[in-house]
Amino acid sequence: MGLYKSQDHTRLHVLPLPYPPLLLPHARLTLPIPHVVAQALVELLRDSQSAGLPSSLVIAAVPVPPPAGTAGEGDDLGLGWGVEDGRRLHTTGVSASLVRLSLGSGQVDVLTLQGISRLHLPDPPQTPLDPLPVHRVKFPRVSGESVDPAKFEEWREKALRVVSGRERDAERREGKEGSARAWARLGEIVAGVGVERAGWAVDVLMGAVGMSYEDSLKILECVSIPERIILSTKLLAKPLPDTSNAIIRNPSSIREQLASLSRALASLSSSGTSSPTSPSTRSVASGQEAPKSELDEDVQGEDELADIKRQIEALVKGSEERKAGVREWRRLRMIPPGSVETGVIRGYLEWLTSLPWPVEDLAAQGAEHSALVDPEFVSKAREILEKEHYGLDKIKRRLMEYLVVLRLKALSHSSVTSTRVVAQPNSPPDAQAEPLSATPAKATAIKAPILLLVGPPGTGKTSIASSLARALRRPFERISLGGVRDEASIRGHRRTYVASGPGMIISALRRAGRRDAVILLDEVDKLAGKGGVMGDPAAALLEVLDPEQNAKFVDHYLGIPFDLSQVTWLATANTLDGISAPLLDRCEVIRLSGYTGAEKLHIAQRYLVPKQLTQNGLSDQECVVPEETVKAVVRGWTREAGVRGLERQIGAVVRWKAVELSESGVPVHQGESKGGNKKSYDPVVRPEQLQTILGLGKDDHSELDRTEKVGVVWGMVYTGEGEGGLLSVETVRVPGDGKLRLTGSLGEVIRESGEIALSWVKSHAFELGITASPSQDPLKEPDSIDIHLHLPAGATRKDGPSAGIAMVCAFVSLLTGRVVPSSIAMTGELTLRGQVDPVGGIKEKVLGAHRAGIKKVVMPGRNRRDVEMDVAPEVRKQLEFVYVETVEDVLEAAFGKGVFWKGHAFVESRL
């Protein structure tokens, strides 16, 4: 007994464990006991409480092996407790704490014990025994033996193999819950434990796998940790009893096993270098009680919710979330387990404890800033944005500004923290020992911008958000708001409703697992609710997206504030029309226009073609899409602002080549085709093959096949979905009484523009040479006529003032018989005084005109800055821009100088 202390006079009450129950250190055992023993335990508890001793009673649980030839026969509890002659208490037992004592109505009660550490009985007494005799015991001395890492790894390998097999068996019997979950948790313990906790790990594992009674006694008797590892390795190598047999032998429930393993896993992360048995051993030896939290007042049902209890205890003390968790925990302990309210409270606690609440641990806070303090953070972030996205210079520039400021804040926080950690030479001792807190992190936290990306579909709004998350090395979550009509979808349902739960915001943060995640609010312009009986979800977003309010966001389900200020918010929309003004005011709007032909060509060659080759199982040698083919696809089969349609067309081309390759008999990926009809295969896709592959082109012939006619002028339009294009303004003379007829599904504003344009032409008819005198009406003299103005695509609603100058030119062309060249397109608002005011959507309109082959663009002079800032240089070089201030400038740009009067127009040529 050299491994036990020679001078140790600790005396404990001895509880015999008749065959077959046997308790190992760190294991839990539930067993029936006679009523007389239960009464003795109750008396011990009362005496300890009256004496002011710790409430957790520690006793010595010592096995009573059966006499030879009687193995397998348990004691008859009705005859007494260990009264047969010839038996002796074993010399080795376990110190155990009393977890639960359930008093029944009959002669048998139920006791639950938690093993602590081994102990030795120098002179075990003979049976029969008193219910709980007091006896001298010895505890193991602190061993200086070193554990061979190779032996320990050999044990770990065999242990993981046994645990995996038990987990699979449990899943087949019961599914993934219950004991299967316990085995999975045990596997985590074994895989993560270090060699310094080898003895503890062996005890935990061998107490769970279930061994024969003789093998369990051998493990219990083995005090030396190196010898215990060798013995355990041998026992794991031989066939072990089935899990069901172990459960029968140890009548503790699966629920208690799971809770016990959860506590074991929690102890893995505890700080300190002491052995796992030392705290409990000191508690036995010195009578000191481990510190308790406010959740330890009730012990009934503690095992079932051990994980939730531990997570509540991990919350910051004094915080709102901890107060709410403790309050609901106490309610849960008072409610019967079969009550419906039990499931409601438990679901609330699971939600509460799974959210990323603030922590006091500075190491955890430092981990959040580790990526930001990297010297290469900015360069790596720029590389990610440039690698994954072509173009989008404005939004990438804004994101880089945010990332740089974020890094500077993180560096400032790191310097403040390090200054507080380093003690000053002349500081008093108490100042040097000042504990750190999370206050500096909150003080230096940067409020992330709320960016609203507005643009047509397929222009990279969603993908740029995921790239930002990768640049920040943070989790990314996407919330789709299209069609959301209920305010509770944002704020959550109150707990009074059946099947209530948190809203989309809290759910996304739970999935992300971090408070500083990047969250994308997709399709924010398509919220369906408009303030009906279910509330307005757009109004609920006001608090979420307000930097001054979202630090105290309250979800209806949680009922406590949650800090959203560290979240990086991005929102996307195709148009601003469906977004309320207060919500728009909280966002920083960044417009994403359509891609130019050159940008589409670059994106296709760099991203889309390799992506489609990979998705369709071809290599770059088996299918070659040259630049001229991509250009033909861009010009003839795609007209949208984004690149989704282009990707579909390239995918169709690649699939067509894949079918051709499979039918040609050419070796495909080192395998020969077995087809009988072999044809020659050309991997290159040529432009003349596109019509066979893709069918007829999708060119808008109304734009590309323009003809010069009297009364027809081409205007530049913005569709509202981020795309631009051309629209012809058509006018004809019809007999009438001098009226103007407008058709084409026109709105009120564009109708007024037509009337203003005709009024200006009437007032200047003499100067334009239309009438013989200033008093004549060109619609009534010499003949009385009406003018019919029509804008094609009548099924599309049209409105806005930007067609004013195009209508003036159409009226002048109709009344003078002169023709406006079809290579000219124009946009601008007209006033009655003949001034040309600026309009919006310039980049989209210019790109649409460029795609349609326009050579000269007429637009207001005050839109010149928009052209220089937003339109790509390669597009500006291929167009001639004429900036006008008055209608006279417009007519000279459209019809030529000196046609109606001598004047001057400022013309800037980029050709």
Secondary structure, DSSP 8 states (H G I E B T S, - for coil): -TTB-SS--EEEEEEEEESS----TT-EEEEEEEHHHHHHHHHHHHHHHHTT--SS-EEEEEEE---TT-TT----GGG-SS--TT-B--SEEEEEEEEEEE--SSSEEEEEEEEEEEEE-SS--BSS--SS-EEEEB-B--------HHHHHHHHHHHHHHHHHHHHHHHHHH-SSTHHHHHHHHHHHHHH--GGGHHHHHHHHHHHH---HHHHHHHHH---HHHHHHHHHHHHHS----HHHHHHHS---HHHHHHHHHHHHHHHT--SSS-TTHHHHHHHHH-------TT-S--TTTTTTHHHHHHHHTS-TT-HHHHHHHHHHHHHHHS-TTSHHHHHHHHHHHHHHTS----S-HHHHHHHHTTTT-TTHHHHHHHHHHHH-SS-HHHHHHHHHHHHHHHHHHHHHHHHHHHHHS--TTS-HHHHT----SHHHHHT-----EEEEE--TTSSHHHHHHHHHHHHT--EEEEE-TT---THHHH---TTSTT----HHHHHHHHH-STT-EEEEETGGG----SBTTB-HHHHHHHHT-TTTGGGEE-TTT-SEE--TTSEEEEEES-STTS-HHHHHTSEEEE-----HHHHHHHIIIIIHHHHHHHTT--TTT-B--HHHHHHHHHHH--SSSSHHHHHHHHHHHHHHHHHHHHHT--BTTB----SS------B--GGGHHHHH-S----HHHHS----TTEEEEEEE-SSS-EEEEEEEEEEEESSS-EEEESSB-HHHHHHHHHHHHHHHHTTTTTTSSSSTT--TTTSSS-EEEEEE-S-TTS-B--STBHHHHHHHHHHHHH-----TTEEE-BEE-TTSBEE--S-HHHHHHHHHHTT--EEEEEGGGHHHHHHHS-HHHHTTSEEEEESBHHHHHHHHH-TTSSS-----EE---
